[in-house]
Amino acid sequence: METATNQDVMEQLAKLYEEVFRHDGYGEIRLEMKILRRGQKEVIIHCGKQYRFVVDFVKQPGMG
């Protein structure tokens, strides 16, 4: 799986939001994140089908 950026994920999420918003009926978007090894996270957007991204993650000071 190719590494993506947070911007890639945000653009896909915005695109899906627009599709669901314009849809004449019910829609659902669900976001899932998993911590991977090597300083990465897997981000999965569920919206009819799954959109999977692997994003580099560096823990910032002061984060949980």
C-alpha positions in Angstrom: 0.0 0.0 0.0 1.4 3.4 -1.0 2.0 6.0 1.7 -0.5 8.9 1.6 -0.5 12.3 3.3 -3.1 13.8 5.7 -4.1 16.1 2.8 -4.9 13.1 0.6 -7.2 11.7 3.4 -8.8 15.1 4.0 -9.5 15.6 0.2 -11.2 12.1 0.0 -13.2 12.8 3.1 -14.4 16.1 1.8 -15.3 14.5 -1.6 -17.3 11.8 0.1 -19.1 14.3 2.4 -20.2 16.3 -0.7 -21.5 13.1 -2.4 -23.5 12.0 0.7 -24.8 15.6 1.3 -26.0 15.8 -2.3 -27.5 12.3 -2.2 -31.3 12.2 -2.0 -31.6 9.8 0.9 -29.6 8.3 3.8 -25.8 8.2 3.8 -23.2 7.3 6.3 -19.5 8.0 6.6 -17.3 6.2 9.3 -13.6 6.8 10.0 -11.3 4.2 11.5 -7.6 4.6 12.4 -5.1 1.9 13.4 -1.6 2.4 14.6 0.9 0.5 12.5 4.6 -0.1 13.0 7.3 2.2 11.6 5.6 5.4 12.6 2.5 5.0 10.4 -1.3 4.9 10.8 -3.8 3.2 8.6 -6.8 5.4 8.0 -10.0 3.7 6.6 -13.0 5.7 5.4 -16.1 3.6 5.2 -18.7 5.0 2.8 -20.4 2.3 0.8 -16.9 1.0 0.1 -13.6 1.4 1.9 -11.0 3.9 1.1 -7.7 2.9 2.8 -4.7 5.1 3.4 -1.3 4.6 5.1 -0.1 7.9 6.5 3.3 8.6 8.2 2.8 9.7 11.8 5.2 11.3 14.1 4.0 11.7 17.7 4.1 15.4 18.7 5.1 16.4 22.3 2.1 16.8 24.5 0.0 14.3 22.6 -1.7 11.6 24.7 
